[in-house]
Amino acid sequence: MEQLDYQFQDFLMEVKDEYKDFVHTVHEKLVHEGCKVVVGSSKTNLFSVKYKQGRRGIFNFILRKRSFKASVYVANYAKYPEVLNRLPESMTKQIDKVHACVNMTEPGACMDKCIGYDFHIREAHYQKCKFSCFQFNVDDESIPLLLELLENELEARRTA
């Protein structure tokens, strides 16, 4: 498969108009924070846009033929449990579907230094893989919460 050099504008042209403001908001915020932006494509993703602070990922967009998802790497989730507790049922159902973190039950079963997220949302206890745990469908309900998770994570990383 030929490797193409994609730019952010190539990705943005494929995003539905109703989500472009959200994408612009996230992009501008993360670029302002000094994040590196990597735009790519694969067999399963029309586009993936990854934002990194140093070596650590913080946010991804994943655009597929039939879906548009965003994921937040919330390494500091314990600092803002009130945000997690406000996630609507539609978003917690998506978390329910994520694989459990195998390193929590079988150390060494996954990448050496990888450890997932161990958290509570209301009464439910989760031990999930950090790479897909907070990956949500982008829609009118999820957008404000994705932005709030991102803002809280940025603030936690600034003060760490």
C-alpha positions as CSV (number, residue, x, y, z in Angstrom):
1,M,0.0,0.0,0.0
2,E,1.4,3.4,-1.0
3,Q,2.2,5.6,2.0
4,L,0.8,9.1,1.5
5,D,1.8,12.2,3.3
6,Y,-1.5,13.5,4.8
7,Q,-2.1,16.9,6.3
8,F,-4.6,18.0,8.8
9,Q,-6.6,19.8,6.1
10,D,-7.0,16.5,4.2
11,F,-8.6,15.0,7.3
12,L,-10.8,18.1,7.9
13,M,-12.2,18.0,4.4
14,E,-13.6,14.5,5.1
15,V,-15.2,15.4,8.5
16,K,-18.9,16.1,8.4
17,D,-19.7,19.8,8.6
18,E,-21.6,19.4,11.9
19,Y,-18.4,18.3,13.6
20,K,-15.9,20.6,12.0
21,D,-16.1,23.2,14.8
22,F,-15.4,20.6,17.4
23,V,-12.4,19.3,15.4
24,H,-11.1,22.9,15.0
25,T,-11.5,23.6,18.7
26,V,-9.5,20.5,19.7
27,H,-6.9,21.1,17.1
28,E,-6.3,24.7,18.0
29,K,-6.2,23.9,21.7
30,L,-3.7,21.1,21.4
31,V,-1.5,23.0,18.9
32,H,-1.5,25.9,21.3
33,E,-0.3,23.5,24.0
34,G,2.6,22.5,21.9
35,C,1.4,19.1,20.9
36,K,2.8,17.3,17.9
37,V,0.2,16.3,15.3
38,V,0.5,13.2,13.2
39,V,-2.0,12.6,10.4
40,G,-2.2,9.1,8.9
41,S,-4.3,6.5,7.2
42,S,-4.6,2.7,7.3
43,K,-6.7,-0.2,6.0
44,T,-9.3,0.4,8.8
45,N,-9.1,4.1,9.2
46,L,-9.6,6.7,6.5
47,F,-7.8,9.1,8.7
48,S,-6.2,9.1,12.2
49,V,-5.0,12.2,13.8
50,K,-2.9,11.8,16.8
51,Y,-1.8,14.5,19.2
52,K,1.2,14.0,21.5
53,Q,2.8,15.9,24.3
54,G,6.4,14.8,24.2
55,R,6.2,11.0,24.0
56,R,2.7,10.8,25.6
57,G,-0.4,10.8,23.6
58,I,-3.3,12.9,24.7
59,F,-6.0,12.9,22.0
60,N,-6.9,11.0,18.8
61,F,-9.4,11.4,16.1
62,I,-10.3,8.2,14.2
63,L,-12.4,8.6,11.0
64,R,-13.7,5.5,9.4
65,K,-16.1,5.0,6.5
66,R,-19.1,4.5,8.9
67,S,-17.9,6.2,12.1
68,F,-16.1,9.1,13.6
69,K,-14.5,8.6,17.0
70,A,-12.3,10.5,19.4
71,S,-10.2,9.3,22.3
72,V,-8.7,11.1,25.2
73,Y,-5.8,9.6,27.1
74,V,-6.8,10.6,30.6
75,A,-3.8,9.5,32.6
76,N,-4.9,11.8,35.5
77,Y,-8.5,10.7,35.7
78,A,-8.3,10.4,39.5
79,K,-8.0,14.2,39.6
80,Y,-11.4,14.8,38.1
81,P,-13.8,12.0,39.1
82,E,-16.8,14.4,38.9
83,V,-16.3,14.6,35.2
84,L,-16.3,10.8,34.8
85,N,-19.4,10.6,37.0
86,R,-21.3,12.9,34.6
87,L,-20.6,10.7,31.5
88,P,-24.0,9.7,30.1
89,E,-25.1,6.1,29.7
90,S,-24.4,6.1,26.0
91,M,-20.7,6.8,26.8
92,T,-20.4,4.4,29.7
93,K,-21.9,1.7,27.5
94,Q,-19.0,2.3,25.1
95,I,-16.5,1.9,28.0
96,D,-18.3,-1.3,29.0
97,K,-17.4,-2.8,25.6
98,V,-13.6,-2.1,25.9
99,H,-11.3,-5.0,26.8
100,A,-10.1,-5.3,30.3
101,C,-6.5,-4.4,31.1
102,V,-4.7,-7.8,31.0
103,N,-1.7,-6.4,32.9
104,M,-3.8,-5.8,35.9
105,T,-4.7,-9.4,36.2
106,E,-1.7,-11.0,34.6
107,P,1.4,-8.8,34.9
108,G,3.6,-9.1,31.8
109,A,0.7,-10.3,29.6
110,C,0.8,-7.0,27.6
111,M,3.5,-4.4,27.0
112,D,6.0,-4.3,29.9
113,K,5.3,-0.8,31.3
114,C,1.7,-0.6,30.2
115,I,-1.0,-0.4,32.8
116,G,-4.6,0.4,32.1
117,Y,-7.1,2.6,33.9
118,D,-8.6,1.5,37.2
119,F,-11.5,3.8,38.0
120,H,-15.1,4.2,39.1
121,I,-18.1,5.8,37.4
122,R,-20.9,6.1,39.9
123,E,-21.2,2.5,41.3
124,A,-19.4,0.7,38.5
125,H,-15.7,-0.3,38.8
126,Y,-13.7,-0.5,35.6
127,Q,-10.2,-1.9,34.9
128,K,-9.8,-1.1,31.2
129,C,-7.2,-1.0,28.5
130,K,-5.9,2.6,28.3
131,F,-5.6,2.6,24.5
132,S,-9.3,2.3,23.8
133,C,-11.0,3.0,27.2
134,F,-12.0,6.6,26.5
135,Q,-12.7,6.3,22.8
136,F,-16.2,7.5,22.0
137,N,-18.4,8.1,19.0
138,V,-18.4,11.8,18.2
139,D,-21.9,13.1,18.5
140,D,-23.8,16.0,20.0
141,E,-23.9,14.3,23.4
142,S,-20.3,13.3,23.6
143,I,-18.7,16.5,22.3
144,P,-19.1,18.7,25.4
145,L,-17.8,15.8,27.6
146,L,-14.8,15.1,25.3
147,L,-13.9,18.7,25.5
148,E,-14.2,18.7,29.3
149,L,-12.2,15.5,29.7
150,L,-9.5,17.1,27.4
151,E,-9.4,20.4,29.3
152,N,-9.2,18.6,32.7
153,E,-6.4,16.3,31.4
154,L,-4.5,19.3,30.0
155,E,-4.8,21.1,33.3
156,A,-3.7,18.1,35.3
157,R,-0.6,17.7,33.1
158,R,0.3,21.3,33.4
159,T,0.3,21.1,37.2
160,A,2.0,17.7,37.4
